[in-house]
């Protein structure tokens, strides 16, 4: 049992656990931006009130403010500096804000002209003695080797380019080449890439990063031709097993509300912990 939550059949998440998860998210995004900058981008990672304002390159999924609401309220001057940094790169200032965050943050953002454009759900489950389920016998899941990184990127990008079509559609769309670079930056940030092999070919890919006992399942995708054959479940079971072996006591995943991905993880014992609102203030506002 995790000290911040009570788990019987449902994992309860309070502000302490929410802080822990959001700090892990900020650490992941910061490391990914660091990997992007290593390959020559002019990105930034600015600490702000316990969170992080991050930018990797134009159009990247890492371009956002994360982790706010668990380390004080930013001053007007601090947020002015954040907005200038994004504006200088021609970008809006996207903020992902947890429903467990200090409510004064939402008041601050509203006063500055931010509006909610989308939501995402954060689900979690405890690890340690809890069954992760079994993968189908004909699906092999294993960490990708260094020489398989291109194949991992290819299958993940292919899968993300063809969403499952269920749930609330995301307003965010990223070019395939930007997603491919982002996945490589994830790998450079210490994310472990996984491949699912079915009938001798690569059918899917996923990834995971463990930070301070929090195992972040940082995306999984199945090639369209191999869907409905248990690939997602196999990727999930393997990563949960490895997360527990790595000493994590909780696993978390982020999904679009009402999506097939959400249904898949709920069948594996995940429960809704909280929701993040995605708020945006347009550049130049």
SEZA-389858 format. One record per residue (C-alpha): residue in three letters; x, y, z; residue number from 0. Coordinates in nm, 2 decimals. Layout:
<nodes>
+------+--------+--------+--------+------+
! guro !      u !      v !      w ! bavo !
+------+--------+--------+--------+------+
!  ALA !      X !      Y !      Z !  NUM !
...
+------+--------+--------+--------+------+
</nodes>
This chain:
<nodes>
+------+--------+--------+--------+------+
! guro !      u !      v !      w ! bavo !
+------+--------+--------+--------+------+
!  UNK !   0.00 !   0.00 !   0.00 !    0 !
!  UNK !   0.12 !   0.35 !  -0.08 !    1 !
!  UNK !   0.14 !   0.58 !   0.22 !    2 !
!  UNK !  -0.05 !   0.86 !   0.04 !    3 !
!  UNK !  -0.35 !   0.66 !  -0.06 !    4 !
!  UNK !  -0.57 !   0.38 !   0.06 !    5 !
!  UNK !  -0.62 !   0.09 !  -0.17 !    6 !
!  UNK !  -0.88 !  -0.19 !  -0.14 !    7 !
!  UNK !  -1.03 !  -0.23 !  -0.48 !    8 !
!  UNK !  -0.99 !   0.14 !  -0.58 !    9 !
!  UNK !  -0.68 !   0.35 !  -0.54 !   10 !
!  UNK !  -0.75 !   0.68 !  -0.37 !   11 !
!  UNK !  -0.53 !   0.98 !  -0.46 !   12 !
!  UNK !  -0.50 !   1.28 !  -0.24 !   13 !
!  UNK !  -0.28 !   1.59 !  -0.28 !   14 !
!  UNK !   0.03 !   1.42 !  -0.15 !   15 !
!  UNK !   0.02 !   1.15 !  -0.42 !   16 !
!  UNK !  -0.09 !   1.40 !  -0.68 !   17 !
!  UNK !   0.22 !   1.61 !  -0.60 !   18 !
!  UNK !   0.44 !   1.30 !  -0.63 !   19 !
!  UNK !   0.30 !   1.21 !  -0.97 !   20 !
!  UNK !   0.32 !   1.57 !  -1.10 !   21 !
!  UNK !   0.68 !   1.60 !  -0.99 !   22 !
!  UNK !   0.76 !   1.28 !  -1.18 !   23 !
!  UNK !   0.59 !   1.43 !  -1.49 !   24 !
!  UNK !   0.79 !   1.75 !  -1.46 !   25 !
!  UNK !   1.11 !   1.54 !  -1.43 !   26 !
!  UNK !   1.02 !   1.34 !  -1.74 !   27 !
!  UNK !   0.94 !   1.65 !  -1.95 !   28 !
!  UNK !   1.25 !   1.83 !  -1.83 !   29 !
!  UNK !   1.47 !   1.53 !  -1.92 !   30 !
!  UNK !   1.31 !   1.51 !  -2.26 !   31 !
!  UNK !   1.37 !   1.87 !  -2.33 !   32 !
!  UNK !   1.73 !   1.82 !  -2.22 !   33 !
!  UNK !   1.76 !   1.54 !  -2.48 !   34 !
!  UNK !   1.61 !   1.77 !  -2.75 !   35 !
!  UNK !   1.86 !   2.04 !  -2.66 !   36 !
!  UNK !   2.14 !   1.79 !  -2.68 !   37 !
!  UNK !   2.06 !   1.73 !  -3.05 !   38 !
!  UNK !   2.07 !   2.11 !  -3.11 !   39 !
!  UNK !   1.73 !   2.26 !  -3.05 !   40 !
!  UNK !   1.69 !   2.60 !  -2.88 !   41 !
!  UNK !   1.45 !   2.48 !  -2.61 !   42 !
!  UNK !   1.42 !   2.57 !  -2.25 !   43 !
!  UNK !   1.32 !   2.42 !  -1.91 !   44 !
!  UNK !   1.23 !   2.69 !  -1.66 !   45 !
!  UNK !   1.14 !   2.60 !  -1.30 !   46 !
!  UNK !   0.82 !   2.78 !  -1.19 !   47 !
!  UNK !   0.66 !   2.74 !  -0.85 !   48 !
!  UNK !   0.74 !   2.37 !  -0.81 !   49 !
!  UNK !   0.65 !   2.30 !  -1.17 !   50 !
!  UNK !   0.83 !   2.34 !  -1.51 !   51 !
!  UNK !   0.78 !   2.54 !  -1.82 !   52 !
!  UNK !   0.92 !   2.34 !  -2.11 !   53 !
!  UNK !   0.98 !   2.40 !  -2.48 !   54 !
!  UNK !   1.17 !   2.16 !  -2.71 !   55 !
!  UNK !   1.11 !   2.28 !  -3.06 !   56 !
!  UNK !   0.82 !   2.42 !  -3.26 !   57 !
!  UNK !   0.52 !   2.20 !  -3.25 !   58 !
!  UNK !   0.66 !   1.95 !  -3.00 !   59 !
!  UNK !   0.44 !   1.77 !  -2.75 !   60 !
!  UNK !   0.68 !   1.87 !  -2.47 !   61 !
!  UNK !   0.59 !   2.24 !  -2.51 !   62 !
!  UNK !   0.39 !   2.30 !  -2.20 !   63 !
!  UNK !   0.39 !   2.40 !  -1.84 !   64 !
!  UNK !   0.36 !   2.10 !  -1.61 !   65 !
!  UNK !   0.35 !   2.03 !  -1.23 !   66 !
!  UNK !   0.20 !   2.36 !  -1.12 !   67 !
!  UNK !  -0.01 !   2.38 !  -0.80 !   68 !
!  UNK !   0.20 !   2.18 !  -0.56 !   69 !
!  UNK !   0.49 !   2.42 !  -0.47 !   70 !
!  UNK !   0.33 !   2.76 !  -0.42 !   71 !
!  UNK !   0.17 !   3.01 !  -0.65 !   72 !
!  UNK !   0.39 !   3.18 !  -0.91 !   73 !
!  UNK !   0.41 !   3.55 !  -0.89 !   74 !
!  UNK !   0.30 !   3.78 !  -1.18 !   75 !
!  UNK !   0.67 !   3.85 !  -1.26 !   76 !
!  UNK !   0.75 !   3.47 !  -1.28 !   77 !
!  UNK !   0.46 !   3.40 !  -1.51 !   78 !
!  UNK !   0.54 !   3.70 !  -1.72 !   79 !
!  UNK !   0.89 !   3.55 !  -1.78 !   80 !
!  UNK !   0.74 !   3.22 !  -1.87 !   81 !
!  UNK !   0.50 !   3.37 !  -2.13 !   82 !
!  UNK !   0.78 !   3.58 !  -2.28 !   83 !
!  UNK !   0.99 !   3.27 !  -2.33 !   84 !
!  UNK !   0.71 !   3.10 !  -2.52 !   85 !
!  UNK !   0.62 !   3.41 !  -2.72 !   86 !
!  UNK !   0.98 !   3.46 !  -2.82 !   87 !
!  UNK !   0.96 !   3.12 !  -3.00 !   88 !
!  UNK !   0.62 !   3.20 !  -3.16 !   89 !
!  UNK !   0.44 !   2.96 !  -2.93 !   90 !
!  UNK !   0.13 !   2.99 !  -2.71 !   91 !
!  UNK !   0.17 !   2.91 !  -2.34 !   92 !
!  UNK !   0.00 !   2.57 !  -2.28 !   93 !
!  UNK !  -0.06 !   2.47 !  -1.92 !   94 !
!  UNK !  -0.15 !   2.13 !  -1.79 !   95 !
!  UNK !  -0.32 !   2.17 !  -1.45 !   96 !
!  UNK !  -0.43 !   1.90 !  -1.22 !   97 !
!  UNK !  -0.77 !   1.91 !  -1.05 !   98 !
!  UNK !  -0.57 !   1.84 !  -0.72 !   99 !
!  UNK !  -0.36 !   2.16 !  -0.77 !  100 !
!  UNK !  -0.39 !   2.47 !  -0.55 !  101 !
!  UNK !  -0.71 !   2.63 !  -0.67 !  102 !
!  UNK !  -0.53 !   2.97 !  -0.66 !  103 !
!  UNK !  -0.34 !   2.86 !  -0.98 !  104 !
!  UNK !  -0.67 !   2.83 !  -1.17 !  105 !
!  UNK !  -0.78 !   3.17 !  -1.05 !  106 !
!  UNK !  -0.44 !   3.32 !  -1.16 !  107 !
!  UNK !  -0.46 !   3.16 !  -1.50 !  108 !
!  UNK !  -0.82 !   3.27 !  -1.56 !  109 !
!  UNK !  -0.73 !   3.63 !  -1.47 !  110 !
!  UNK !  -0.45 !   3.61 !  -1.73 !  111 !
!  UNK !  -0.69 !   3.51 !  -2.01 !  112 !
!  UNK !  -0.63 !   3.13 !  -2.01 !  113 !
!  UNK !  -0.91 !   2.90 !  -2.13 !  114 !
!  UNK !  -0.95 !   2.52 !  -2.11 !  115 !
!  UNK !  -0.93 !   2.36 !  -2.45 !  116 !
!  UNK !  -0.91 !   1.99 !  -2.35 !  117 !
!  UNK !  -0.88 !   1.74 !  -2.06 !  118 !
!  UNK !  -0.68 !   1.43 !  -2.00 !  119 !
!  UNK !  -0.72 !   1.16 !  -1.73 !  120 !
!  UNK !  -0.45 !   1.03 !  -1.50 !  121 !
!  UNK !  -0.51 !   0.67 !  -1.39 !  122 !
!  UNK !  -0.31 !   0.46 !  -1.14 !  123 !
!  UNK !  -0.28 !   0.14 !  -0.95 !  124 !
!  UNK !  -0.06 !   0.01 !  -0.68 !  125 !
!  UNK !   0.22 !  -0.25 !  -0.74 !  126 !
!  UNK !   0.35 !  -0.52 !  -0.51 !  127 !
!  UNK !   0.17 !  -0.85 !  -0.50 !  128 !
!  UNK !  -0.09 !  -0.74 !  -0.75 !  129 !
!  UNK !  -0.13 !  -0.94 !  -1.06 !  130 !
!  UNK !  -0.04 !  -0.76 !  -1.38 !  131 !
!  UNK !  -0.21 !  -1.03 !  -1.59 !  132 !
!  UNK !  -0.06 !  -1.27 !  -1.84 !  133 !
!  UNK !   0.03 !  -1.18 !  -2.20 !  134 !
!  UNK !  -0.10 !  -1.41 !  -2.48 !  135 !
!  UNK !   0.15 !  -1.69 !  -2.55 !  136 !
!  UNK !   0.20 !  -1.58 !  -2.91 !  137 !
!  UNK !   0.31 !  -1.22 !  -2.82 !  138 !
!  UNK !   0.67 !  -1.15 !  -2.70 !  139 !
!  UNK !   0.73 !  -0.82 !  -2.52 !  140 !
!  UNK !   1.08 !  -0.71 !  -2.44 !  141 !
!  UNK !   1.28 !  -0.39 !  -2.41 !  142 !
!  UNK !   1.41 !  -0.27 !  -2.74 !  143 !
!  UNK !   1.78 !  -0.29 !  -2.80 !  144 !
!  UNK !   1.98 !   0.00 !  -2.92 !  145 !
!  UNK !   1.98 !  -0.12 !  -3.28 !  146 !
!  UNK !   1.60 !  -0.17 !  -3.26 !  147 !
!  UNK !   1.53 !   0.20 !  -3.17 !  148 !
!  UNK !   1.43 !   0.29 !  -3.53 !  149 !
!  UNK !   1.18 !   0.00 !  -3.54 !  150 !
!  UNK !   1.03 !   0.11 !  -3.21 !  151 !
!  UNK !   0.99 !   0.47 !  -3.32 !  152 !
!  UNK !   0.83 !   0.35 !  -3.65 !  153 !
!  UNK !   0.57 !   0.13 !  -3.49 !  154 !
!  UNK !   0.48 !   0.39 !  -3.22 !  155 !
!  UNK !   0.45 !   0.67 !  -3.47 !  156 !
!  UNK !   0.24 !   0.45 !  -3.70 !  157 !
!  UNK !   0.01 !   0.36 !  -3.41 !  158 !
!  UNK !  -0.03 !   0.72 !  -3.29 !  159 !
!  UNK !  -0.11 !   0.83 !  -3.64 !  160 !
!  UNK !  -0.42 !   0.60 !  -3.64 !  161 !
!  UNK !  -0.60 !   0.66 !  -3.31 !  162 !
!  UNK !  -0.86 !   0.41 !  -3.19 !  163 !
!  UNK !  -1.15 !   0.65 !  -3.26 !  164 !
!  UNK !  -1.32 !   0.61 !  -2.92 !  165 !
!  UNK !  -1.36 !   0.87 !  -2.66 !  166 !
!  UNK !  -1.31 !   1.25 !  -2.67 !  167 !
!  UNK !  -1.10 !   1.35 !  -2.96 !  168 !
!  UNK !  -0.78 !   1.54 !  -2.88 !  169 !
!  UNK !  -0.75 !   1.90 !  -3.02 !  170 !
!  UNK !  -0.37 !   1.84 !  -3.05 !  171 !
!  UNK !  -0.22 !   1.71 !  -3.37 !  172 !
!  UNK !   0.15 !   1.66 !  -3.42 !  173 !
!  UNK !   0.33 !   1.60 !  -3.75 !  174 !
!  UNK !   0.48 !   1.25 !  -3.78 !  175 !
!  UNK !   0.83 !   1.37 !  -3.80 !  176 !
!  UNK !   0.78 !   1.58 !  -3.48 !  177 !
!  UNK !   0.64 !   1.27 !  -3.30 !  178 !
!  UNK !   0.93 !   1.06 !  -3.42 !  179 !
!  UNK !   1.18 !   1.31 !  -3.28 !  180 !
!  UNK !   0.99 !   1.33 !  -2.95 !  181 !
!  UNK !   1.00 !   0.95 !  -2.91 !  182 !
!  UNK !   1.37 !   0.96 !  -2.96 !  183 !
!  UNK !   1.40 !   1.24 !  -2.70 !  184 !
!  UNK !   1.19 !   1.02 !  -2.46 !  185 !
!  UNK !   1.45 !   0.75 !  -2.51 !  186 !
!  UNK !   1.73 !   1.00 !  -2.44 !  187 !
!  UNK !   1.54 !   1.10 !  -2.13 !  188 !
!  UNK !   1.58 !   0.76 !  -1.98 !  189 !
!  UNK !   1.25 !   0.61 !  -2.09 !  190 !
!  UNK !   1.27 !   0.23 !  -2.16 !  191 !
!  UNK !   1.13 !   0.14 !  -2.50 !  192 !
!  UNK !   0.94 !  -0.19 !  -2.54 !  193 !
!  UNK !   0.86 !  -0.39 !  -2.85 !  194 !
!  UNK !   0.57 !  -0.64 !  -2.89 !  195 !
!  UNK !   0.64 !  -0.91 !  -3.14 !  196 !
!  UNK !   0.36 !  -1.11 !  -3.29 !  197 !
!  UNK !   0.39 !  -1.39 !  -3.55 !  198 !
!  UNK !   0.75 !  -1.29 !  -3.60 !  199 !
!  UNK !   0.70 !  -0.92 !  -3.67 !  200 !
!  UNK !   0.68 !  -0.60 !  -3.46 !  201 !
!  UNK !   0.32 !  -0.53 !  -3.38 !  202 !
!  UNK !   0.34 !  -0.26 !  -3.12 !  203 !
!  UNK !   0.56 !  -0.05 !  -2.89 !  204 !
!  UNK !   0.54 !   0.11 !  -2.55 !  205 !
!  UNK !   0.76 !   0.28 !  -2.30 !  206 !
!  UNK !   0.81 !   0.34 !  -1.93 !  207 !
!  UNK !   1.01 !   0.55 !  -1.69 !  208 !
!  UNK !   1.05 !   0.51 !  -1.31 !  209 !
!  UNK !   1.10 !   0.82 !  -1.10 !  210 !
!  UNK !   1.10 !   0.81 !  -0.72 !  211 !
!  UNK !   0.89 !   0.49 !  -0.71 !  212 !
!  UNK !   0.64 !   0.62 !  -0.97 !  213 !
!  UNK !   0.63 !   0.41 !  -1.29 !  214 !
!  UNK !   0.51 !   0.63 !  -1.57 !  215 !
!  UNK !   0.37 !   0.43 !  -1.86 !  216 !
!  UNK !   0.46 !   0.68 !  -2.12 !  217 !
!  UNK !   0.26 !   0.57 !  -2.42 !  218 !
!  UNK !   0.19 !   0.25 !  -2.61 !  219 !
!  UNK !   0.07 !   0.20 !  -2.97 !  220 !
!  UNK !  -0.03 !  -0.10 !  -3.19 !  221 !
!  UNK !   0.01 !  -0.12 !  -3.56 !  222 !
!  UNK !  -0.34 !  -0.09 !  -3.71 !  223 !
!  UNK !  -0.32 !  -0.43 !  -3.88 !  224 !
!  UNK !  -0.25 !  -0.60 !  -3.55 !  225 !
!  UNK !  -0.52 !  -0.45 !  -3.33 !  226 !
!  UNK !  -0.77 !  -0.65 !  -3.13 !  227 !
!  UNK !  -0.51 !  -0.93 !  -3.08 !  228 !
!  UNK !  -0.40 !  -0.85 !  -2.72 !  229 !
!  UNK !  -0.09 !  -0.64 !  -2.80 !  230 !
!  UNK !  -0.19 !  -0.35 !  -2.57 !  231 !
!  UNK !  -0.26 !  -0.59 !  -2.28 !  232 !
!  UNK !   0.08 !  -0.77 !  -2.34 !  233 !
!  UNK !   0.27 !  -0.44 !  -2.34 !  234 !
!  UNK !   0.09 !  -0.33 !  -2.02 !  235 !
!  UNK !   0.15 !  -0.66 !  -1.84 !  236 !
!  UNK !   0.52 !  -0.66 !  -1.92 !  237 !
!  UNK !   0.58 !  -0.30 !  -1.81 !  238 !
!  UNK !   0.39 !  -0.35 !  -1.48 !  239 !
!  UNK !   0.60 !  -0.66 !  -1.41 !  240 !
!  UNK !   0.92 !  -0.47 !  -1.48 !  241 !
!  UNK !   0.81 !  -0.16 !  -1.28 !  242 !
!  UNK !   0.75 !  -0.38 !  -0.98 !  243 !
!  UNK !   1.09 !  -0.54 !  -1.02 !  244 !
!  UNK !   1.25 !  -0.19 !  -1.04 !  245 !
!  UNK !   1.10 !  -0.10 !  -0.70 !  246 !
!  UNK !   0.81 !   0.11 !  -0.81 !  247 !
!  UNK !   0.51 !   0.10 !  -0.58 !  248 !
!  UNK !   0.26 !   0.27 !  -0.81 !  249 !
!  UNK !   0.21 !   0.28 !  -1.19 !  250 !
!  UNK !   0.04 !   0.57 !  -1.37 !  251 !
!  UNK !  -0.09 !   0.63 !  -1.72 !  252 !
!  UNK !  -0.24 !   0.93 !  -1.90 !  253 !
!  UNK !  -0.53 !   0.87 !  -2.14 !  254 !
!  UNK !  -0.79 !   1.07 !  -2.34 !  255 !
!  UNK !  -1.12 !   1.06 !  -2.15 !  256 !
!  UNK !  -1.34 !   0.77 !  -2.26 !  257 !
!  UNK !  -1.08 !   0.62 !  -2.49 !  258 !
!  UNK !  -1.01 !   0.26 !  -2.57 !  259 !
!  UNK !  -0.68 !   0.30 !  -2.40 !  260 !
!  UNK !  -0.86 !   0.41 !  -2.08 !  261 !
!  UNK !  -1.08 !   0.10 !  -2.09 !  262 !
!  UNK !  -0.78 !  -0.13 !  -2.15 !  263 !
!  UNK !  -0.59 !   0.00 !  -1.84 !  264 !
!  UNK !  -0.90 !  -0.01 !  -1.62 !  265 !
!  UNK !  -0.94 !  -0.38 !  -1.70 !  266 !
!  UNK !  -0.59 !  -0.42 !  -1.56 !  267 !
!  UNK !  -0.67 !  -0.26 !  -1.22 !  268 !
!  UNK !  -0.61 !   0.11 !  -1.29 !  269 !
!  UNK !  -0.85 !   0.37 !  -1.15 !  270 !
!  UNK !  -0.90 !   0.74 !  -1.22 !  271 !
!  UNK !  -0.69 !   0.94 !  -0.99 !  272 !
!  UNK !  -0.75 !   1.29 !  -1.12 !  273 !
!  UNK !  -0.79 !   1.49 !  -1.44 !  274 !
!  UNK !  -0.57 !   1.75 !  -1.60 !  275 !
!  UNK !  -0.71 !   2.06 !  -1.77 !  276 !
!  UNK !  -0.52 !   2.18 !  -2.07 !  277 !
!  UNK !  -0.53 !   2.56 !  -2.07 !  278 !
!  UNK !  -0.39 !   2.79 !  -2.33 !  279 !
!  UNK !  -0.33 !   3.16 !  -2.36 !  280 !
!  UNK !  -0.27 !   3.25 !  -2.73 !  281 !
!  UNK !   0.06 !   3.41 !  -2.82 !  282 !
!  UNK !   0.05 !   3.79 !  -2.81 !  283 !
!  UNK !  -0.27 !   3.80 !  -2.60 !  284 !
+------+--------+--------+--------+------+
</nodes>
